[in-house]
Amino acid sequence: MKRLTPLEPFALILLFIGALNWGLIGITGGETNALAEVFGTGTLTDVVYVAIGIAALVMIPRMLATLHLSDGAHPRGV
């Protein structure tokens, strides 16, 4: 198994926070947004949302490699 790059643990934490927030929004019908409750509705919340989006982009190559959808050879040689 490939080791995590130095940026990936932070990306995983942000993805976890984003997933919890979206789950909470889905469960409450959009009435509760944890990020807006914590950071308000200003620029800081927007920055957090952008950071979560960048974290998702950072993790795409890891996901593709895990699903064997990248350019690398298949581990079973198929």
N, C-alpha and C positions, 0 to 999 in steps of 0.2 A: 504494500500500500504506500502511496506517495505521501510524503510529509507535507504538512500545511506550510504555505508560505507565510512570511511575517504579517502580511495584511489580512489573511483569511480568518484568523480568530476574531478580529474586530468586525469583519464583514458578517460572520456568522452571528455575532451578538446583535448587530443591527438588523439582520434578517429575522432573528427571533423576536425582537421588539416589534418590528413591522408586522410580522405574522400575528402576534398577540393583539396588536391594535386592530388589524383588519378582522380578526375573529370576534373581538369585542364589538366592533361596529356592526358586524353581521348578526350577532346574537341580540343586540339591543335595537335592531332596526334603524341604525344610524344615529341614535340619540346620544350615544356615549363614545367619545373619541378620547382615548387615554392620552395621546400626545398633546392634543389641544388642552386637556385638563392640566397637564403638567407644565407645558411651555407657553400656554396662552394661544392666541390666534394670530400672532404677529410673525415677523420675519424669522424668528428662531425656530418656530414649528416648520416653516417652509424649508429651512436649512436642514432640519432633521429628516424631513421627507426626501430631500435630494440626496442626503447621505445614505438613506436606506436604498434608494434607487441605484446609486453607484455601487453599493455593497452587492446588490443583486447582479449587476453587470460583472463585478469582479468574480463572482462565484460561478458564472456561466461556463467557463472552461473546465472547472472542476466537475460540474454536473455532466457535461458532455463526455469527459473522460470516464467518469463513473458509469455512464450508460453506454459506453463504447461507441459513441457517435462521433468521436473526433478522428483525426487522421491516423492515429496510432494503430498498430496491429492488434487484432483481437487476441486476448490472452490465451485462448484455447487453440489458436492457430487456424480458425475456421475462415 
